[in-house]
Amino acid sequence: MPTEPRTRPRERDRDRRTTAVAALLLAASAAALTYVLLGGHHDPVEKAAEPAPSRLPAS
């Protein structure tokens, strides 16, 4: 039996996870930027026909 300490394979897993998360964030950022640059959502915001009722009692 060898008495040498074992190496930790978990560090590689953490590096892979970090790389995967970074790649997903980069892809999401690129998708959002592309969406905005290509025009995104064009429908106008609808405005209320009447103002919201006041919560204060009429005096």
ZADO-1210 file (C-alpha; in nm, 4 decimals, padded with zeros to 6 digits):
<atoms>
<atom x="00.0000" y="00.0000" z="00.0000" code="MET" pos="1"/>
<atom x="00.1374" y="00.3376" z="-00.0907" code="PRO" pos="2"/>
<atom x="00.1564" y="00.5919" z="00.1875" code="THR" pos="3"/>
<atom x="00.1533" y="00.8899" z="-00.0477" code="GLU" pos="4"/>
<atom x="-00.1396" y="01.1293" z="-00.0112" code="PRO" pos="5"/>
<atom x="-00.4034" y="01.1094" z="-00.2816" code="ARG" pos="6"/>
<atom x="-00.4571" y="01.3963" z="-00.5194" code="THR" pos="7"/>
<atom x="-00.7906" y="01.5700" z="-00.5133" code="ARG" pos="8"/>
<atom x="-00.9904" y="01.5134" z="-00.8324" code="PRO" pos="9"/>
<atom x="-01.2628" y="01.7518" z="-00.7112" code="ARG" pos="10"/>
<atom x="-01.0614" y="02.0566" z="-00.8106" code="GLU" pos="11"/>
<atom x="-01.0963" y="01.9542" z="-01.1733" code="ARG" pos="12"/>
<atom x="-01.4735" y="01.9228" z="-01.1287" code="ASP" pos="13"/>
<atom x="-01.4893" y="02.2700" z="-00.9769" code="ARG" pos="14"/>
<atom x="-01.2908" y="02.4112" z="-01.2698" code="ASP" pos="15"/>
<atom x="-01.5244" y="02.2421" z="-01.5162" code="ARG" pos="16"/>
<atom x="-01.8298" y="02.3732" z="-01.3319" code="ARG" pos="17"/>
<atom x="-01.6859" y="02.7237" z="-01.3265" code="THR" pos="18"/>
<atom x="-01.6110" y="02.7045" z="-01.6977" code="THR" pos="19"/>
<atom x="-01.9620" y="02.5770" z="-01.7723" code="ALA" pos="20"/>
<atom x="-02.1251" y="02.8558" z="-01.5698" code="VAL" pos="21"/>
<atom x="-01.9053" y="03.1165" z="-01.7376" code="ALA" pos="22"/>
<atom x="-01.9965" y="02.9783" z="-02.0812" code="ALA" pos="23"/>
<atom x="-02.3693" y="02.9894" z="-01.9980" code="LEU" pos="24"/>
<atom x="-02.3440" y="03.3484" z="-01.8748" code="LEU" pos="25"/>
<atom x="-02.1531" y="03.4482" z="-02.1871" code="LEU" pos="26"/>
<atom x="-02.4138" y="03.2825" z="-02.4093" code="ALA" pos="27"/>
<atom x="-02.6985" y="03.4527" z="-02.2224" code="ALA" pos="28"/>
<atom x="-02.5264" y="03.7901" z="-02.2530" code="SER" pos="29"/>
<atom x="-02.4699" y="03.7388" z="-02.6249" code="ALA" pos="30"/>
<atom x="-02.8337" y="03.6384" z="-02.6740" code="ALA" pos="31"/>
<atom x="-02.9586" y="03.9445" z="-02.4848" code="ALA" pos="32"/>
<atom x="-02.7295" y="04.1764" z="-02.6803" code="LEU" pos="33"/>
<atom x="-02.8388" y="04.0226" z="-03.0102" code="THR" pos="34"/>
<atom x="-03.2047" y="04.0595" z="-02.9111" code="TYR" pos="35"/>
<atom x="-03.1567" y="04.4265" z="-02.8303" code="VAL" pos="36"/>
<atom x="-02.9485" y="04.5034" z="-03.1395" code="LEU" pos="37"/>
<atom x="-03.1934" y="04.3304" z="-03.3738" code="LEU" pos="38"/>
<atom x="-03.4836" y="04.5357" z="-03.2441" code="GLY" pos="39"/>
<atom x="-03.6269" y="04.3347" z="-02.9584" code="GLY" pos="40"/>
<atom x="-03.9878" y="04.3912" z="-02.8589" code="HIS" pos="41"/>
<atom x="-04.1653" y="04.6577" z="-03.0673" code="HIS" pos="42"/>
<atom x="-04.5203" y="04.6674" z="-02.9319" code="ASP" pos="43"/>
<atom x="-04.6049" y="05.0020" z="-02.7700" code="PRO" pos="44"/>
<atom x="-04.6835" y="05.0119" z="-02.4029" code="VAL" pos="45"/>
<atom x="-05.0569" y="05.0487" z="-02.3482" code="GLU" pos="46"/>
<atom x="-05.1624" y="05.3453" z="-02.1371" code="LYS" pos="47"/>
<atom x="-05.4566" y="05.3346" z="-01.9000" code="ALA" pos="48"/>
<atom x="-05.7650" y="05.5123" z="-02.0342" code="ALA" pos="49"/>
<atom x="-05.8462" y="05.6568" z="-01.6928" code="GLU" pos="50"/>
<atom x="-05.6169" y="05.7391" z="-01.4049" code="PRO" pos="51"/>
<atom x="-05.6151" y="05.4957" z="-01.1165" code="ALA" pos="52"/>
<atom x="-05.8622" y="05.5863" z="-00.8397" code="PRO" pos="53"/>
<atom x="-05.7157" y="05.7780" z="-00.5514" code="SER" pos="54"/>
<atom x="-05.6902" y="05.6061" z="-00.2160" code="ARG" pos="55"/>
<atom x="-05.7602" y="05.9276" z="-00.0314" code="LEU" pos="56"/>
<atom x="-06.1246" y="05.9960" z="00.0553" code="PRO" pos="57"/>
<atom x="-06.2849" y="06.2866" z="-00.1288" code="ALA" pos="58"/>
<atom x="-06.3331" y="06.5897" z="00.0962" code="SER" pos="59"/>
</atoms>
